[in-house]
């Protein structure tokens, strides 16, 4: 990797895009009211004492079958293409990459989300992520989704921080992520990580990154006083370093904060870099 490695990991729903990704195209296409859908999914989780991620995925398959809507990978991708991103997200990654390179840093972007990897695969920004860690489906021989394959909830999200840290990206390999690896051999130290999320389901990741020396940023929709108050509460509770609007445009507060972190990382590298033998 050219340059000092830095990882920025993002939640997706409420962080890169407004609301829940299922509400952008999937639910409207089926003519489903979003509150009714989530109420049914959550009621099933409570009744069966199940995981809410698994029950919402189950409800999606049930509703799609009831409306005779095919759920192949290409169908999911079409739904994902309609997800509306927050302002500036489309150009965010190129700008941050360029700013990092100018500081001698090399940024990698990741998603850690309880949403669906199939929908994220259909977005215009998928190409910017080294890996997407999100919930996903199993498929039959005909290519149709038949059952959940993986569910990412608020507690399991932290696993993926360690996968980034150790470069253990193969989800079928549960050995590499748990194997001992000296700190100096890990691909991205936690001190070089930034986690950006929007709420309660991101708290374990916020705390893990912050307590291990990285930086955590909470975002909220610009102009939403209620959500802003919730993210400010995360600062008071010591869970994040700062809370800013989910505005990814050039010059906005979020960009200024991230660039300040990159400045810190570059300065630390300059201070701690080994002295060349010629100058020793």
N, C-alpha and C positions, 0 to 999 in steps of 0.2 A: 504493500500500500504506500503510495507516494504521500509524504506529509504525515504529520502527527494525527493518528486516528481519533475521530470524534463521532459519536453516534447520537442522533436525535431520534427519539422514539415518540410516536404520536398515538393517542387514542384516535378514533375516527368520528363516531357519532357525537355531535356537540363540540367537537374539537376542530376537525377539518371541514365538516358539513353540518348544517343546521338539523337538529332533531335526530330521529332514528332513520337509518338508511332504508328500511323497509317501507317507510311512509312516503318516499319520494315518487316511486313508480309502481312497486309491487301491489301495495294495498289499493291505490286508486284504480289500477288495471282490473282488479277483482271486484271493484265497487264496495270495498270494505271500509267502514269507518274506523279510524285508527284506535280510538279509545275502546271500542267494543272488541277489537282484535286483541289488544293487550290485556284487557280485563279477562277475556276467556283464557288466554295463555297463562296469566298469573293465577287465576282460579284453579286451573289444572295443576299447577305446581303446588299450590297450597293443599288441594285435595289429595294429591298423590305423594306429597312431601318430596317433590322433585326439584330439580334445578331449573330456574326460570329460563335459562338459555336453551336448555333442551326442550322445554315445553313450547317456547315460541317457535323453535325450529319445527317441532312436530305440527304445530298449528299451521305454519306456512305450507307444509306438505299436504295437510288435510284440506285446507282451503283451495289450494291449487288443483287438487284432484277433483274437488266438488265443482269447480268452475271449468273443468276440462282444460286447464292451462298446463302445457308441457313445462317441465322444469329440468331441462338439459343445461349443460354448462353455458352454451351459447345464449340460452334464454335468460339465465341469470345475468350474463354479461350485458345483454341489451337493457335489462332493468338498471344495472349499475351505471350505464352510460348516462342515465337521466338524473343521477344524483347531483344536487345543486351544492356547490362548494362555497365556503366563505370567501369574501372579497380578498383577492390577491393570492389565493392558494395556487392558482394555475402557474404563476411565475415565481412563486416563493422558492422552490427548490434550486432553480438555476441561480437565483440571486444569492442565496445562502452559500451554495457551493463555490461561487466565484469569490465571495467575501472571505470564505474560509481559506481558499487557495492563496489569496493575497497575504494571508497571515501565516502561511506555512502549515496549514491544517488540511486534513482530508475528511470531509463529512460523509457519513453514510446515514440514510434515512430508513426508518422501520415503522411499521404499523403494529400496534398491539391492541386488538379490539374484540369486544364481545359480539360485534356485528358479523356479517358473513364475508368470508374471503371471496366467494363467488361474485358478490356484488362489487367489492373493491376491485376485483380483476377487470371489471368493465369500465372503470373510471378512467378519465384522461390522464390522471396523475400516477397510475400504477407503475409506469416505467421508471419512476424516480425512487422507488423503494427497493432496497436490497432484499428485503424479505417482508412478507405480510403474515403476521400471526393473528389469526382470527378463527371464528367458528366456521365449520364447513360440513358438507354432506358426503355420504357414501353414494356411489352410483352403480346401477345395474349394467348388464351387458349391452343394453340399448342406449346407455348414456343418460338415463333419467335418474334424478335424485330420489333415493328411497328411504334414507334414514340419516340421522346425524352421525358424522364421523368424528368430530371433535367439537367440544364446547369450551370456549374461553370465558371464564367468569372473573369477578373482581379479585378473587384470591389466586387463581391460577395465572393471572396476568404476570405476576412477578417472575414466574419460571422463565419467561421469554427474555427478561432482562439479563438473566444469567446465560441464556443461550447466545445473546448478543455478545456479552462479556467474554465468553469462551469460544465463540464462533462455532457453536453447536446448533446449526440451523436445520438439521434433518429431524423432523418431528417423530419419525419412527425409531429414532435412536435415543433411547433414554439412558444410555451408558455415558456418552460423552459429556452431557450436561452435569452429571453427578461425579464424574471422574476428577480426581485431584489434578489441579493445574497450577503451577507456580504463578504468582501474580505477574511477574515480568514476562510471562509467555502468553498472557491473555490478550486477545485481539484488541479489545477496547476496555481500558480501565473504567471503573464506575466514576472516577473523578472526571472522566472525559465524556460523560453522558448527560444529555438533557432529555427530560421527559415532559411532554406537553399533553395535558388532559383537561377535562372540564368538570369533574364532579366526584361524587362519593365512590363510584366504582373504580376510580383511579387512585384512591387514597393509598392502597398498599404499594403501588408503583411510585407514587409521590414520595412516600416515606422511605422506601428502599433506596431510591436514587439519592435522595437528600442526605440520608444518614450514612451512605457509603461514599460521600464526597462529591456527588454530582449536583446538578441543578434541576429543580422541579418548577414548572410554570403552569398555573391554572388559567384557563381562558373562559370567557363567557360571551354571549352575543352582545355586540355593541348596542347600548341603549336599553338593555334589559336590567333594570335596577334590582329585581329580585335575584336573578342569577349572579349579578355582580356582588351582592351582599353575601351570597353563599360562598363564592370563591374568596372573598376577603376574609371570611371566617376561617378558611383553610390556612391563611397566613397566620392568624392569631393562634391557631392550634399547632403551629410549627410544622405543618405538613408540606408547605410549598414556600419558595422564596418570594414569589410575586404573583399577582393576579392582574390580567390585562384583557382588553377586548380581543375577540377572535378575528382580528383584522390583520391579514397577512400582506397588506399592500406596502410598497416601498415607503420607508420613513415612518410607518406607524409604530406605536409603542412596542408591540410584540417584536418587530424586527430590531428595534433599538436595544431591547433587553437581550435578545439572542446574540447580537453582535457584541454587546458588552461582555457576555460570557465567553465568546470566542476570543476577545481581547485578553481576558484573564487567562485563558488556556494558553494562548500564544506567549504571554508574558511569563507564565510559570515555566514553560518549555525553555524560554531564553535564559531564565535564571538557573535552571537545573540541568541544562544540557552539558554533557561532558566537555572538558576543556581539551581542545586539540593538542596533540603531543608537541607540536611546534611552538605552542604558547605556554606549555606547562613549566 
